Amino acid sequence: MPVFESITYSTHAEWRMRKRGFSRQDVELVLRIGDGYMQDDGTWAYELGRVRVVIVDNDDAAHVVTVIRLRKSS
């Protein structure tokens, strides 16, 4: 369970959050209790339910790159 001293948001992430109906509180919940894994490009993805938050992790700070609503599995 990561604990970040600060969380910043890219312009792209804020735009996607607005478009997809996610609040900063939603994102912070995913970062706090979601399952995290490192992606091939070095970013971290955290998933909770049907939400994926992609961040750049810089020690105690997280920079949110994008927020994705996952599709239902078939």
N, CA, C and O atoms as a CHARMM CRD file, in Angstrom:
* protein
*
  296
    1    1 MET  N      0.85900  -1.18400   0.00000 PROA 1      0.00000
    2    1 MET  CA     0.00000   0.00000   0.00000 PROA 1      0.00000
    3    1 MET  C      0.89200   1.23000   0.00000 PROA 1      0.00000
    4    1 MET  O      1.51200   1.54300   1.01600 PROA 1      0.00000
    5    2 PRO  N      0.96600   1.93800  -1.13600 PROA 2      0.00000
    6    2 PRO  CA     1.84000   3.11400  -1.20300 PROA 2      0.00000
    7    2 PRO  C      1.26400   4.29500  -0.44600 PROA 2      0.00000
    8    2 PRO  O      0.04900   4.48400  -0.38200 PROA 2      0.00000
    9    3 VAL  N      2.14800   5.07300   0.11700 PROA 3      0.00000
   10    3 VAL  CA     1.74900   6.32500   0.75100 PROA 3      0.00000
   11    3 VAL  C      2.57500   7.41000   0.08500 PROA 3      0.00000
   12    3 VAL  O      3.80400   7.40200   0.15900 PROA 3      0.00000
   13    4 PHE  N      1.90100   8.33500  -0.56000 PROA 4      0.00000
   14    4 PHE  CA     2.58300   9.40700  -1.26200 PROA 4      0.00000
   15    4 PHE  C      2.44000  10.70600  -0.48400 PROA 4      0.00000
   16    4 PHE  O      1.34800  11.06500  -0.04300 PROA 4      0.00000
   17    5 GLU  N      3.56600  11.40900  -0.32100 PROA 5      0.00000
   18    5 GLU  CA     3.55000  12.71000   0.35900 PROA 5      0.00000
   19    5 GLU  C      2.73600  13.71300  -0.46800 PROA 5      0.00000
   20    5 GLU  O      2.01600  14.54800   0.07900 PROA 5      0.00000
   21    6 SER  N      2.86400  13.61500  -1.78500 PROA 6      0.00000
   22    6 SER  CA     2.11000  14.52500  -2.65000 PROA 6      0.00000
   23    6 SER  C      1.66900  13.77900  -3.90600 PROA 6      0.00000
   24    6 SER  O      2.31300  12.83100  -4.35600 PROA 6      0.00000
   25    7 ILE  N      0.55700  14.23800  -4.44700 PROA 7      0.00000
   26    7 ILE  CA     0.03100  13.69700  -5.69300 PROA 7      0.00000
   27    7 ILE  C     -0.23900  14.88000  -6.61000 PROA 7      0.00000
   28    7 ILE  O     -0.98100  15.79900  -6.26100 PROA 7      0.00000
   29    8 THR  N      0.37700  14.84400  -7.79700 PROA 8      0.00000
   30    8 THR  CA     0.12000  15.88000  -8.79200 PROA 8      0.00000
   31    8 THR  C     -0.54900  15.22000  -9.99200 PROA 8      0.00000
   32    8 THR  O     -0.49600  14.00000 -10.15200 PROA 8      0.00000
   33    9 TYR  N     -1.17300  16.03100 -10.82800 PROA 9      0.00000
   34    9 TYR  CA    -1.95400  15.51800 -11.95200 PROA 9      0.00000
   35    9 TYR  C     -1.52300  16.21900 -13.23400 PROA 9      0.00000
   36    9 TYR  O     -1.41000  17.44400 -13.27500 PROA 9      0.00000
   37   10 SER  N     -1.28600  15.43700 -14.27000 PROA 10     0.00000
   38   10 SER  CA    -0.99200  16.03700 -15.58000 PROA 10     0.00000
   39   10 SER  C     -2.28500  16.65300 -16.12300 PROA 10     0.00000
   40   10 SER  O     -3.38200  16.31100 -15.68200 PROA 10     0.00000
   41   11 THR  N     -2.13700  17.55300 -17.07000 PROA 11     0.00000
   42   11 THR  CA    -3.30300  18.15000 -17.72200 PROA 11     0.00000
   43   11 THR  C     -4.13900  17.05900 -18.37800 PROA 11     0.00000
   44   11 THR  O     -5.36800  17.09100 -18.31800 PROA 11     0.00000
   45   12 HSD  N     -3.47600  16.10400 -18.99600 PROA 12     0.00000
   46   12 HSD  CA    -4.17000  14.98800 -19.63400 PROA 12     0.00000
   47   12 HSD  C     -4.98700  14.19400 -18.61200 PROA 12     0.00000
   48   12 HSD  O     -6.14200  13.85500 -18.86900 PROA 12     0.00000
   49   13 ALA  N     -4.39000  13.89900 -17.45600 PROA 13     0.00000
   50   13 ALA  CA    -5.09500  13.12900 -16.42100 PROA 13     0.00000
   51   13 ALA  C     -6.32600  13.88500 -15.93300 PROA 13     0.00000
   52   13 ALA  O     -7.39000  13.28800 -15.76300 PROA 13     0.00000
   53   14 GLU  N     -6.19500  15.18300 -15.70800 PROA 14     0.00000
   54   14 GLU  CA    -7.34800  15.96300 -15.24000 PROA 14     0.00000
   55   14 GLU  C     -8.45500  15.98500 -16.28900 PROA 14     0.00000
   56   14 GLU  O     -9.63600  15.90200 -15.95400 PROA 14     0.00000
   57   15 TRP  N     -8.06900  16.09700 -17.55300 PROA 15     0.00000
   58   15 TRP  CA    -9.06800  16.09200 -18.62700 PROA 15     0.00000
   59   15 TRP  C     -9.78100  14.74100 -18.66800 PROA 15     0.00000
   60   15 TRP  O    -11.00600  14.68800 -18.77600 PROA 15     0.00000
   61   16 ARG  N     -9.01400  13.64300 -18.58200 PROA 16     0.00000
   62   16 ARG  CA    -9.61100  12.30500 -18.59900 PROA 16     0.00000
   63   16 ARG  C    -10.50100  12.07700 -17.37700 PROA 16     0.00000
   64   16 ARG  O    -11.56300  11.46400 -17.48800 PROA 16     0.00000
   65   17 MET  N    -10.07900  12.56200 -16.22800 PROA 17     0.00000
   66   17 MET  CA   -10.89700  12.41500 -15.01800 PROA 17     0.00000
   67   17 MET  C    -12.24300  13.10300 -15.19700 PROA 17     0.00000
   68   17 MET  O    -13.28600  12.53100 -14.88300 PROA 17     0.00000
   69   18 ARG  N    -12.21700  14.33500 -15.70300 PROA 18     0.00000
   70   18 ARG  CA   -13.47900  15.06300 -15.93500 PROA 18     0.00000
   71   18 ARG  C    -14.35200  14.31200 -16.93000 PROA 18     0.00000
   72   18 ARG  O    -15.54500  14.11700 -16.69800 PROA 18     0.00000
   73   19 LYS  N    -13.74900  13.89200 -18.04200 PROA 19     0.00000
   74   19 LYS  CA   -14.50600  13.21200 -19.09800 PROA 19     0.00000
   75   19 LYS  C    -15.09900  11.88500 -18.61000 PROA 19     0.00000
   76   19 LYS  O    -16.18600  11.49500 -19.03500 PROA 19     0.00000
   77   20 ARG  N    -14.38700  11.20100 -17.72400 PROA 20     0.00000
   78   20 ARG  CA   -14.80700   9.88000 -17.27100 PROA 20     0.00000
   79   20 ARG  C    -15.49600   9.88800 -15.91200 PROA 20     0.00000
   80   20 ARG  O    -15.86700   8.83300 -15.39900 PROA 20     0.00000
   81   21 GLY  N    -15.66700  11.06000 -15.33200 PROA 21     0.00000
   82   21 GLY  CA   -16.43900  11.17500 -14.09800 PROA 21     0.00000
   83   21 GLY  C    -15.71300  10.74200 -12.83200 PROA 21     0.00000
   84   21 GLY  O    -16.35200  10.28000 -11.88700 PROA 21     0.00000
   85   22 PHE  N    -14.37400  10.88300 -12.79500 PROA 22     0.00000
   86   22 PHE  CA   -13.60600  10.52500 -11.61100 PROA 22     0.00000
   87   22 PHE  C    -13.16600  11.77500 -10.86200 PROA 22     0.00000
   88   22 PHE  O    -12.80200  12.78200 -11.47000 PROA 22     0.00000
   89   23 SER  N    -13.20400  11.69800  -9.54900 PROA 23     0.00000
   90   23 SER  CA   -12.72600  12.79600  -8.71100 PROA 23     0.00000
   91   23 SER  C    -11.31300  12.49300  -8.22300 PROA 23     0.00000
   92   23 SER  O    -10.82100  11.37500  -8.37700 PROA 23     0.00000
   93   24 ARG  N    -10.66700  13.49200  -7.63500 PROA 24     0.00000
   94   24 ARG  CA    -9.35700  13.26000  -7.02500 PROA 24     0.00000
   95   24 ARG  C     -9.46600  12.24700  -5.89300 PROA 24     0.00000
   96   24 ARG  O     -8.54500  11.46100  -5.67100 PROA 24     0.00000
   97   25 GLN  N    -10.57800  12.26100  -5.18500 PROA 25     0.00000
   98   25 GLN  CA   -10.78300  11.29300  -4.10200 PROA 25     0.00000
   99   25 GLN  C    -10.83800   9.87100  -4.66300 PROA 25     0.00000
  100   25 GLN  O    -10.30500   8.94600  -4.05100 PROA 25     0.00000
  101   26 ASP  N    -11.47500   9.69100  -5.81800 PROA 26     0.00000
  102   26 ASP  CA   -11.51600   8.37700  -6.46700 PROA 26     0.00000
  103   26 ASP  C    -10.10200   7.89400  -6.79000 PROA 26     0.00000
  104   26 ASP  O     -9.74400   6.74800  -6.51800 PROA 26     0.00000
  105   27 VAL  N     -9.31500   8.78300  -7.37000 PROA 27     0.00000
  106   27 VAL  CA    -7.94200   8.43900  -7.75000 PROA 27     0.00000
  107   27 VAL  C     -7.12500   8.09400  -6.51300 PROA 27     0.00000
  108   27 VAL  O     -6.39000   7.10700  -6.51100 PROA 27     0.00000
  109   28 GLU  N     -7.24600   8.89400  -5.46500 PROA 28     0.00000
  110   28 GLU  CA    -6.48700   8.65000  -4.24100 PROA 28     0.00000
  111   28 GLU  C     -6.87400   7.32500  -3.60000 PROA 28     0.00000
  112   28 GLU  O     -6.01900   6.65200  -3.02300 PROA 28     0.00000
  113   29 LEU  N     -8.13800   6.93600  -3.68900 PROA 29     0.00000
  114   29 LEU  CA    -8.57200   5.63800  -3.17300 PROA 29     0.00000
  115   29 LEU  C     -7.90200   4.50000  -3.94900 PROA 29     0.00000
  116   29 LEU  O     -7.42300   3.53400  -3.35400 PROA 29     0.00000
  117   30 VAL  N     -7.87200   4.62000  -5.26800 PROA 30     0.00000
  118   30 VAL  CA    -7.23000   3.59100  -6.09000 PROA 30     0.00000
  119   30 VAL  C     -5.74600   3.49400  -5.72900 PROA 30     0.00000
  120   30 VAL  O     -5.20800   2.39300  -5.61000 PROA 30     0.00000
  121   31 LEU  N     -5.08600   4.63800  -5.55400 PROA 31     0.00000
  122   31 LEU  CA    -3.66700   4.62200  -5.20700 PROA 31     0.00000
  123   31 LEU  C     -3.43100   4.04400  -3.81500 PROA 31     0.00000
  124   31 LEU  O     -2.39300   3.43100  -3.56700 PROA 31     0.00000
  125   32 ARG  N     -4.37500   4.23100  -2.91800 PROA 32     0.00000
  126   32 ARG  CA    -4.21600   3.76200  -1.54200 PROA 32     0.00000
  127   32 ARG  C     -4.47100   2.26900  -1.40100 PROA 32     0.00000
  128   32 ARG  O     -3.72500   1.58500  -0.70100 PROA 32     0.00000
  129   33 ILE  N     -5.51800   1.74200  -2.05700 PROA 33     0.00000
  130   33 ILE  CA    -5.87000   0.33700  -1.80800 PROA 33     0.00000
  131   33 ILE  C     -5.89500  -0.54600  -3.05000 PROA 33     0.00000
  132   33 ILE  O     -6.16900  -1.74200  -2.95600 PROA 33     0.00000
  133   34 GLY  N     -5.61100   0.03600  -4.21100 PROA 34     0.00000
  134   34 GLY  CA    -5.61500  -0.75900  -5.44200 PROA 34     0.00000
  135   34 GLY  C     -4.38200  -1.63900  -5.56800 PROA 34     0.00000
  136   34 GLY  O     -3.40600  -1.46800  -4.83800 PROA 34     0.00000
  137   35 ASP  N     -4.43500  -2.57400  -6.49500 PROA 35     0.00000
  138   35 ASP  CA    -3.29400  -3.44300  -6.79600 PROA 35     0.00000
  139   35 ASP  C     -2.37300  -2.71000  -7.75800 PROA 35     0.00000
  140   35 ASP  O     -2.80800  -2.25800  -8.81600 PROA 35     0.00000
  141   36 GLY  N     -1.10500  -2.59300  -7.39400 PROA 36     0.00000
  142   36 GLY  CA    -0.14600  -1.87900  -8.22400 PROA 36     0.00000
  143   36 GLY  C      0.86600  -2.79000  -8.87800 PROA 36     0.00000
  144   36 GLY  O      1.25600  -3.81500  -8.31900 PROA 36     0.00000
  145   37 TYR  N      1.29000  -2.40300 -10.07500 PROA 37     0.00000
  146   37 TYR  CA     2.32600  -3.14200 -10.78900 PROA 37     0.00000
  147   37 TYR  C      3.06500  -2.19600 -11.72200 PROA 37     0.00000
  148   37 TYR  O      2.49500  -1.23200 -12.23500 PROA 37     0.00000
  149   38 MET  N      4.35700  -2.49100 -11.93500 PROA 38     0.00000
  150   38 MET  CA     5.15200  -1.68000 -12.84500 PROA 38     0.00000
  151   38 MET  C      4.88300  -2.13200 -14.27300 PROA 38     0.00000
  152   38 MET  O      4.85200  -3.32600 -14.57100 PROA 38     0.00000
  153   39 GLN  N      4.69000  -1.14700 -15.15200 PROA 39     0.00000
  154   39 GLN  CA     4.47800  -1.43800 -16.56300 PROA 39     0.00000
  155   39 GLN  C      5.81900  -1.44900 -17.29600 PROA 39     0.00000
  156   39 GLN  O      6.83700  -1.02900 -16.74700 PROA 39     0.00000
  157   40 ASP  N      5.81100  -1.92800 -18.52800 PROA 40     0.00000
  158   40 ASP  CA     7.04100  -2.03900 -19.32000 PROA 40     0.00000
  159   40 ASP  C      7.74700  -0.69800 -19.53100 PROA 40     0.00000
  160   40 ASP  O      8.96900  -0.66100 -19.67500 PROA 40     0.00000
  161   41 ASP  N      6.98800   0.40200 -19.54900 PROA 41     0.00000
  162   41 ASP  CA     7.59300   1.71200 -19.79500 PROA 41     0.00000
  163   41 ASP  C      8.11400   2.37500 -18.51800 PROA 41     0.00000
  164   41 ASP  O      8.58200   3.51200 -18.56500 PROA 41     0.00000
  165   42 GLY  N      8.03900   1.68400 -17.38500 PROA 42     0.00000
  166   42 GLY  CA     8.55500   2.22300 -16.12900 PROA 42     0.00000
  167   42 GLY  C      7.52700   2.96900 -15.29900 PROA 42     0.00000
  168   42 GLY  O      7.81000   3.34200 -14.16000 PROA 42     0.00000
  169   43 THR  N      6.33600   3.19500 -15.84500 PROA 43     0.00000
  170   43 THR  CA     5.27500   3.81100 -15.05700 PROA 43     0.00000
  171   43 THR  C      4.63600   2.73500 -14.17700 PROA 43     0.00000
  172   43 THR  O      4.82500   1.53800 -14.39500 PROA 43     0.00000
  173   44 TRP  N      3.89000   3.18300 -13.19800 PROA 44     0.00000
  174   44 TRP  CA     3.14600   2.26300 -12.33400 PROA 44     0.00000
  175   44 TRP  C      1.66900   2.38400 -12.63300 PROA 44     0.00000
  176   44 TRP  O      1.16500   3.48200 -12.87000 PROA 44     0.00000
  177   45 ALA  N      0.97500   1.26100 -12.62300 PROA 45     0.00000
  178   45 ALA  CA    -0.47900   1.23900 -12.79100 PROA 45     0.00000
  179   45 ALA  C     -1.08300   0.65600 -11.52100 PROA 45     0.00000
  180   45 ALA  O     -0.59500  -0.33900 -10.98600 PROA 45     0.00000
  181   46 TYR  N     -2.14400   1.28600 -11.05100 PROA 46     0.00000
  182   46 TYR  CA    -2.89300   0.79600  -9.89600 PROA 46     0.00000
  183   46 TYR  C     -4.32100   0.55900 -10.34600 PROA 46     0.00000
  184   46 TYR  O     -4.92300   1.40900 -11.00100 PROA 46     0.00000
  185   47 GLU  N     -4.86400  -0.60200  -9.99400 PROA 47     0.00000
  186   47 GLU  CA    -6.21800  -0.95100 -10.41200 PROA 47     0.00000
  187   47 GLU  C     -7.07800  -1.28500  -9.20500 PROA 47     0.00000
  188   47 GLU  O     -6.64400  -1.93200  -8.25200 PROA 47     0.00000
  189   48 LEU  N     -8.30800  -0.81900  -9.28700 PROA 48     0.00000
  190   48 LEU  CA    -9.31700  -1.12900  -8.28300 PROA 48     0.00000
  191   48 LEU  C    -10.64400  -1.19500  -9.02100 PROA 48     0.00000
  192   48 LEU  O    -11.09500  -0.20400  -9.59500 PROA 48     0.00000
  193   49 GLY  N    -11.26400  -2.36400  -9.00400 PROA 49     0.00000
  194   49 GLY  CA   -12.50500  -2.53100  -9.75700 PROA 49     0.00000
  195   49 GLY  C    -12.25100  -2.30800 -11.23000 PROA 49     0.00000
  196   49 GLY  O    -11.41100  -2.97500 -11.83400 PROA 49     0.00000
  197   50 ARG  N    -12.97900  -1.36600 -11.80800 PROA 50     0.00000
  198   50 ARG  CA   -12.84600  -1.07600 -13.24300 PROA 50     0.00000
  199   50 ARG  C    -12.08400   0.22000 -13.50400 PROA 50     0.00000
  200   50 ARG  O    -12.26500   0.85800 -14.54100 PROA 50     0.00000
  201   51 VAL  N    -11.22700   0.60600 -12.54900 PROA 51     0.00000
  202   51 VAL  CA   -10.46500   1.84800 -12.69400 PROA 51     0.00000
  203   51 VAL  C     -8.97800   1.54200 -12.67000 PROA 51     0.00000
  204   51 VAL  O     -8.49800   0.79900 -11.81400 PROA 51     0.00000
  205   52 ARG  N     -8.24800   2.12900 -13.62700 PROA 52     0.00000
  206   52 ARG  CA    -6.77900   2.04400 -13.64200 PROA 52     0.00000
  207   52 ARG  C     -6.22700   3.46400 -13.58900 PROA 52     0.00000
  208   52 ARG  O     -6.62800   4.32900 -14.36700 PROA 52     0.00000
  209   53 VAL  N     -5.30300   3.69000 -12.66200 PROA 53     0.00000
  210   53 VAL  CA    -4.61300   4.96700 -12.54100 PROA 53     0.00000
  211   53 VAL  C     -3.14700   4.71200 -12.87600 PROA 53     0.00000
  212   53 VAL  O     -2.51600   3.83700 -12.28200 PROA 53     0.00000
  213   54 VAL  N     -2.60100   5.47400 -13.82900 PROA 54     0.00000
  214   54 VAL  CA    -1.20900   5.32800 -14.23800 PROA 54     0.00000
  215   54 VAL  C     -0.43700   6.52500 -13.69600 PROA 54     0.00000
  216   54 VAL  O     -0.82200   7.67800 -13.88500 PROA 54     0.00000
  217   55 ILE  N      0.68500   6.20900 -13.00400 PROA 55     0.00000
  218   55 ILE  CA     1.47700   7.27100 -12.38800 PROA 55     0.00000
  219   55 ILE  C      2.95600   7.10800 -12.71700 PROA 55     0.00000
  220   55 ILE  O      3.41500   6.03600 -13.11200 PROA 55     0.00000
  221   56 VAL  N      3.68100   8.20300 -12.53900 PROA 56     0.00000
  222   56 VAL  CA     5.12800   8.17500 -12.46200 PROA 56     0.00000
  223   56 VAL  C      5.42400   8.32000 -10.98100 PROA 56     0.00000
  224   56 VAL  O      5.00500   9.29100 -10.35000 PROA 56     0.00000
  225   57 ASP  N      6.14600   7.35400 -10.42500 PROA 57     0.00000
  226   57 ASP  CA     6.44900   7.31000  -8.99800 PROA 57     0.00000
  227   57 ASP  C      7.83900   7.89100  -8.76900 PROA 57     0.00000
  228   57 ASP  O      8.82800   7.39400  -9.30700 PROA 57     0.00000
  229   58 ASN  N      7.90000   8.94200  -7.96800 PROA 58     0.00000
  230   58 ASN  CA     9.17400   9.57800  -7.65500 PROA 58     0.00000
  231   58 ASN  C      9.32700   9.58600  -6.14100 PROA 58     0.00000
  232   58 ASN  O      9.06300  10.59500  -5.48700 PROA 58     0.00000
  233   59 ASP  N      9.75500   8.45700  -5.59000 PROA 59     0.00000
  234   59 ASP  CA     9.89900   8.27600  -4.14700 PROA 59     0.00000
  235   59 ASP  C      8.57100   8.51700  -3.44200 PROA 59     0.00000
  236   59 ASP  O      7.66600   7.68900  -3.54300 PROA 59     0.00000
  237   60 ASP  N      8.43300   9.63300  -2.73000 PROA 60     0.00000
  238   60 ASP  CA     7.22200   9.89600  -1.95300 PROA 60     0.00000
  239   60 ASP  C      6.17400  10.69100  -2.73200 PROA 60     0.00000
  240   60 ASP  O      5.12500  11.02800  -2.18200 PROA 60     0.00000
  241   61 ALA  N      6.44000  10.99100  -3.99400 PROA 61     0.00000
  242   61 ALA  CA     5.51100  11.77600  -4.79800 PROA 61     0.00000
  243   61 ALA  C      4.99400  10.94300  -5.96600 PROA 61     0.00000
  244   61 ALA  O      5.72000  10.12700  -6.53400 PROA 61     0.00000
  245   62 ALA  N      3.74400  11.16100  -6.30900 PROA 62     0.00000
  246   62 ALA  CA     3.13700  10.48200  -7.45300 PROA 62     0.00000
  247   62 ALA  C      2.63600  11.53500  -8.42900 PROA 62     0.00000
  248   62 ALA  O      1.98400  12.50100  -8.03200 PROA 62     0.00000
  249   63 HSD  N      2.94200  11.34700  -9.69600 PROA 63     0.00000
  250   63 HSD  CA     2.42000  12.21900 -10.74700 PROA 63     0.00000
  251   63 HSD  C      1.46800  11.38200 -11.59300 PROA 63     0.00000
  252   63 HSD  O      1.89700  10.46800 -12.29800 PROA 63     0.00000
  253   64 VAL  N      0.17700  11.69500 -11.52300 PROA 64     0.00000
  254   64 VAL  CA    -0.84200  10.93200 -12.24400 PROA 64     0.00000
  255   64 VAL  C     -0.77600  11.31800 -13.71700 PROA 64     0.00000
  256   64 VAL  O     -0.88800  12.49000 -14.07700 PROA 64     0.00000
  257   65 VAL  N     -0.59000  10.30100 -14.56100 PROA 65     0.00000
  258   65 VAL  CA    -0.45500  10.49900 -15.99900 PROA 65     0.00000
  259   65 VAL  C     -1.80400  10.37500 -16.68800 PROA 65     0.00000
  260   65 VAL  O     -2.14300  11.18900 -17.54800 PROA 65     0.00000
  261   66 THR  N     -2.58000   9.35400 -16.31300 PROA 66     0.00000
  262   66 THR  CA    -3.90700   9.16700 -16.90300 PROA 66     0.00000
  263   66 THR  C     -4.76200   8.30500 -15.98700 PROA 66     0.00000
  264   66 THR  O     -4.26100   7.62800 -15.09000 PROA 66     0.00000
  265   67 VAL  N     -6.05500   8.34900 -16.23400 PROA 67     0.00000
  266   67 VAL  CA    -7.02700   7.54100 -15.49500 PROA 67     0.00000
  267   67 VAL  C     -7.91800   6.86800 -16.53100 PROA 67     0.00000
  268   67 VAL  O     -8.45900   7.51900 -17.42500 PROA 67     0.00000
  269   68 ILE  N     -8.06100   5.54800 -16.39500 PROA 68     0.00000
  270   68 ILE  CA    -8.75500   4.75300 -17.41100 PROA 68     0.00000
  271   68 ILE  C     -9.89400   3.97400 -16.76700 PROA 68     0.00000
  272   68 ILE  O     -9.73700   3.39600 -15.69100 PROA 68     0.00000
  273   69 ARG  N    -11.04900   3.96500 -17.44300 PROA 69     0.00000
  274   69 ARG  CA   -12.15400   3.09100 -17.01400 PROA 69     0.00000
  275   69 ARG  C    -12.00200   1.80200 -17.81000 PROA 69     0.00000
  276   69 ARG  O    -12.07400   1.80700 -19.03900 PROA 69     0.00000
  277   70 LEU  N    -11.79200   0.69600 -17.09600 PROA 70     0.00000
  278   70 LEU  CA   -11.59700  -0.59300 -17.75000 PROA 70     0.00000
  279   70 LEU  C    -12.92200  -1.15600 -18.22300 PROA 70     0.00000
  280   70 LEU  O    -13.96000  -0.94100 -17.59600 PROA 70     0.00000
  281   71 ARG  N    -12.88200  -1.86200 -19.31000 PROA 71     0.00000
  282   71 ARG  CA   -14.08600  -2.50500 -19.83300 PROA 71     0.00000
  283   71 ARG  C    -14.39300  -3.74600 -19.02100 PROA 71     0.00000
  284   71 ARG  O    -13.51100  -4.34900 -18.40900 PROA 71     0.00000
  285   72 LYS  N    -15.65500  -4.10900 -19.03000 PROA 72     0.00000
  286   72 LYS  CA   -16.06100  -5.35900 -18.37100 PROA 72     0.00000
  287   72 LYS  C    -15.41700  -6.51300 -19.10600 PROA 72     0.00000
  288   72 LYS  O    -15.36600  -6.52300 -20.33600 PROA 72     0.00000
  289   73 SER  N    -14.91700  -7.50100 -18.34500 PROA 73     0.00000
  290   73 SER  CA   -14.35800  -8.67500 -19.00800 PROA 73     0.00000
  291   73 SER  C    -15.48700  -9.53500 -19.54900 PROA 73     0.00000
  292   73 SER  O    -16.55300  -9.63600 -18.94100 PROA 73     0.00000
  293   74 SER  N    -15.24400 -10.15400 -20.69700 PROA 74     0.00000
  294   74 SER  CA   -16.30600 -10.94800 -21.33300 PROA 74     0.00000
  295   74 SER  C    -16.27700 -12.38300 -20.94000 PROA 74     0.00000
  296   74 SER  O    -17.11100 -13.16500 -21.39800 PROA 74     0.00000
